[in-house]
Amino acid sequence: MTRTRTSLRRRLLGALGATVLLLGAAPAGLADSRAQTASLSPDDVAAVTRVERYLNEIQTMQARFVQVSSNGAYAEGEVYLDRPGHLRFDYDPPTPVLMIANGLSLLYYDKELKEATFLPLWETPLWFLIREKVRLDENVEVVAIEEALGTLRLTLRDAETPDSGAVTLIFSDDPLSLRKWEITDPQGIETQVSLVNPVFGVEVDPDLFKTGDLEVWQGGRNQDQ
């Protein structure tokens, strides 16, 4: 894989995977996570609780997404969610990328090169969003909470590695609804991923999360997952 292609893959994994957090998603809670949550004001704690409850109520979602980065990168496509464990980002041409979380692993597939990379799902940032129960008092530091003009912004980062970047979840309020997220990576590149006409609670075809039908070339031979 060329350096350019590798760089593209890292940007996409960061921007979407931090969908929701640049966390690395270790299953155990951070020792000081409850301490930092306890330091929030009562209003902030109420906002965090509302967001946590809302995210846990989401079972399925389908939407268009638009991804724009401060380095000039632009992409769009379709996103599908079926919790727990299933997520799919299908990029429109000319971006030759497909990402599928199938409950066990995350597949990054390059359609042009027919190359695939598989990662254990619990070792990826995606795990934060799609695990069975979302917890904002474990593995997460709440950096900032802003409520204004019918919008709630919640900025989060990994308290153990604060230099790894941050993500801001942006919701429309009353009722609460996830609309976009903004990510700042360790190099200072900002990426905004906006959901367009998201539909929640919709029936999602389980075949969208299957990876076994993809014929990929990896390591000099075909791999079936």
Secondary structure, DSSP 8 states (H G I E B T S, - for coil): --HHHHHHHHHHHHHHHTSS-S----SS--TTHHHHHHTS-HHHHHHHHHHHHHHHH--EEEEEEEEEETTS-EEEEEEEEETTTEEEEEE-TTS-EEEEEESSEEEEEETTTTEEEEEEGGGSTTHHHHSSS--SSSS-EEEEEEEETTEEEEEEE-SSSGGG-EEEEEEETTTTEEEEEEEE-TT--EEEEEEEEEEES----GGGG--TT--EEETTEEE--
